[in-house]
Amino acid sequence: MIENKTVFITGGAGFIASTLIARLVERNRIVVYDNYTRNTLKGTPWAAHPNLRQVEGDVLDFERLRQAMQGADIVVHAAAIAGIESTVKDPVRTMRVNMIGTANALEAAQQAGGVQRFLEFSTSEVFGSQAFKVSEGTSTVTGAVGEARWTYAVSKLAGEHLAHAYFKQHGLPAVTVRPFNVYGPGQTGEGALSIFIRKALRGEDLLIFGDGTQIRAWCYVDDMVEGVMCALEHPDAVGESFNIGNARAVVTIYGLAEAVCRVLGSRSRI
């Protein structure tokens, strides 16, 4: 059990991080570092918890990040630009935040000294659109240069490699998790399931990128956080990457859109 630790979370106001905070805040000191582009933390019971401190900052601002991280026992690096729409609109910022931001977080942790675990968020997208029955050792793939999907995937994969490099070269106890399409209460941003539900309730068209045959494993946020806790606590997790999803909830994007419309009785077109 993690207790009496200072846990520093970049992107701490995000969806998964906010759920993680709920698990940790009673027995630990939490420092949230976020630029608040999205704020899932706002309005939660733990947003004003006495054990939680919020610092507004950007992961591209190394000096502010380094100063804020001083004294951290555990670092969770969840800050990132995610989602296909964000990547299409601003591919340069996507790559800068995901690559340079991760490099800054790792270097800040290394300079801080005393960090007992550094957990870095990668993505299932490193396996491509057909990420089906993949193991941690499955080869990661890429496609055409400049394609939005790979802009995001490569930026996250670079961060993953760098985290492992810091472990091998400097001994920073880093571990990587690859979330597989997380959903649940408090979700903000561009998760397909939440977007489909909101649009279907309004009777709007459900837009799918590609032909809809992309396979996804949908992971409930509580299960994702349970996996994160294991990666933070288990002594053998250091230096490893873990796929966190739900092999029993595998469906194509088109199948998901159909299911949402069916369950909601929606007349939305796909």
LINCORFEN-V646436 format. One record per residue. RES is the residue in one letter. SS is DSSP state (H for helix, E for strand, C for the rest). PHI is phi in whole degrees, -180 to 180 (none if undefined). BURIAL is # if it has 9 or more other ideal C-beta (glycine too) atoms within 8 Angstrom, else .. Layout:
res,ss,phi,burial
RES,SS,PHI,BURIAL
RES,SS,PHI,BURIAL
//
This chain:
res,ss,phi,burial
M,C,none,.
I,C,-88,#
E,C,-151,.
N,C,58,.
K,C,-112,#
T,E,-96,#
V,E,-108,#
F,E,-101,#
I,E,-124,#
T,E,-76,#
G,C,65,#
G,C,-68,#
A,C,-90,#
G,C,-78,#
F,H,-62,#
I,H,-68,#
A,H,-61,#
S,H,-64,#
T,H,-69,#
L,H,-65,#
I,H,-58,#
A,H,-58,#
R,H,-77,.
L,H,-107,#
V,C,-68,#
E,C,-69,.
R,C,-112,.
N,C,-142,#
R,E,-97,.
I,E,-111,#
V,E,-115,#
V,E,-95,#
Y,E,-119,#
D,E,-156,#
N,C,-95,.
Y,C,60,.
T,C,-60,.
R,C,-129,#
N,C,-141,.
T,C,-78,#
L,C,-66,#
K,C,-60,.
G,C,89,.
T,C,-81,#
P,C,-62,.
W,C,-97,#
A,C,-62,#
A,C,-108,.
H,C,-65,#
P,C,-62,.
N,C,-86,.
L,E,-113,#
R,E,-123,.
Q,E,-110,#
V,E,-123,#
E,E,-82,.
G,C,-171,#
D,C,-111,.
V,C,-68,#
L,C,-80,#
D,C,-93,#
F,H,-61,#
E,H,-64,.
R,H,-65,#
L,H,-63,#
R,H,-62,#
Q,H,-66,.
A,H,-67,#
M,H,-84,#
Q,C,-56,.
G,C,87,.
A,C,-73,#
D,C,-91,#
I,E,-131,#
V,E,-118,#
V,E,-112,#
H,E,-100,#
A,C,-108,#
A,C,-69,#
A,C,-171,#
I,C,-93,#
A,C,-130,.
G,C,95,.
I,H,-64,#
E,H,-67,.
S,H,-62,#
T,H,-67,#
V,H,-65,.
K,H,-71,.
D,C,-145,.
P,H,-65,#
V,H,-66,.
R,H,-64,.
T,H,-56,#
M,H,-72,#
R,H,-65,#
V,H,-65,#
N,H,-74,#
M,H,-91,#
I,H,-69,#
G,H,-60,#
T,H,-68,#
A,H,-60,#
N,H,-64,#
A,H,-64,#
L,H,-66,#
E,H,-67,#
A,H,-63,#
A,H,-67,#
Q,H,-64,#
Q,H,-71,.
A,H,-63,#
G,C,69,.
G,C,82,.
V,C,-72,#
Q,C,-88,.
R,E,-160,#
F,E,-119,#
L,E,-107,#
E,E,-115,#
F,E,-89,#
S,C,-101,#
T,C,-160,#
S,H,-66,#
E,H,-64,#
V,H,-64,#
F,H,-94,#
G,C,89,#
S,C,-72,.
Q,E,-108,.
A,C,-78,#
F,C,-123,.
K,C,56,.
V,C,-93,.
S,C,-105,.
E,C,-60,.
G,C,-92,.
T,C,-64,.
S,C,-63,.
T,C,-79,.
V,C,-132,.
T,C,-141,.
G,C,-124,.
A,C,-63,.
V,C,-61,.
G,C,94,.
E,C,-69,.
A,H,-55,#
R,H,-56,#
W,H,-79,#
T,H,-57,#
Y,H,-70,#
A,H,-62,#
V,H,-67,#
S,H,-63,#
K,H,-76,#
L,H,-67,#
A,H,-62,#
G,H,-63,#
E,H,-64,#
H,H,-61,.
L,H,-67,#
A,H,-60,#
H,H,-70,#
A,H,-67,.
Y,H,-64,#
F,H,-68,#
K,H,-70,.
Q,H,-87,.
H,H,-114,.
G,C,78,.
L,C,-66,#
P,C,-75,#
A,E,-96,#
V,E,-143,#
T,E,-117,#
V,E,-120,#
R,E,-117,#
P,E,-68,#
F,C,-111,#
N,C,48,#
V,E,-82,#
Y,E,-142,#
G,C,146,#
P,C,-59,.
G,C,86,#
Q,C,-67,#
T,C,-122,.
G,C,94,#
E,C,-117,#
G,C,-64,#
A,H,-57,#
L,H,-63,#
S,H,-67,#
I,H,-65,#
F,H,-59,#
I,H,-63,#
R,H,-62,.
K,H,-68,#
A,H,-65,#
L,H,-65,.
R,H,-92,.
G,C,76,.
E,C,-85,.
D,C,-64,.
L,C,-97,#
L,C,-95,.
I,C,-115,#
F,C,-84,.
G,C,85,.
D,C,-95,.
G,C,85,#
T,C,-87,.
Q,C,-59,#
I,E,-96,#
R,E,-134,#
A,E,-109,#
W,C,-88,#
C,E,-120,#
Y,E,-68,#
V,H,-59,#
D,H,-64,.
D,H,-69,#
M,H,-61,#
V,H,-66,#
E,H,-61,.
G,H,-65,#
V,H,-63,#
M,H,-60,#
C,H,-62,#
A,H,-66,#
L,H,-80,#
E,H,-99,.
H,C,-72,.
P,H,-64,.
D,H,-86,.
A,H,-76,#
V,C,-59,#
G,C,83,#
E,C,-116,#
S,E,-118,#
F,E,-129,#
N,E,-81,#
I,E,-123,#
G,C,-154,#
N,C,-137,#
A,C,-65,.
R,C,-92,.
A,C,-122,#
V,E,-99,#
V,E,-155,#
T,E,-74,#
I,H,-61,#
Y,H,-65,#
G,H,-62,#
L,H,-65,#
A,H,-61,#
E,H,-61,#
A,H,-63,#
V,H,-61,#
C,H,-63,#
R,H,-67,.
V,H,-65,.
L,H,-88,#
G,C,63,.
S,C,-88,#
R,C,-100,.
S,C,-59,#
R,C,-88,.
I,C,-101,#
//
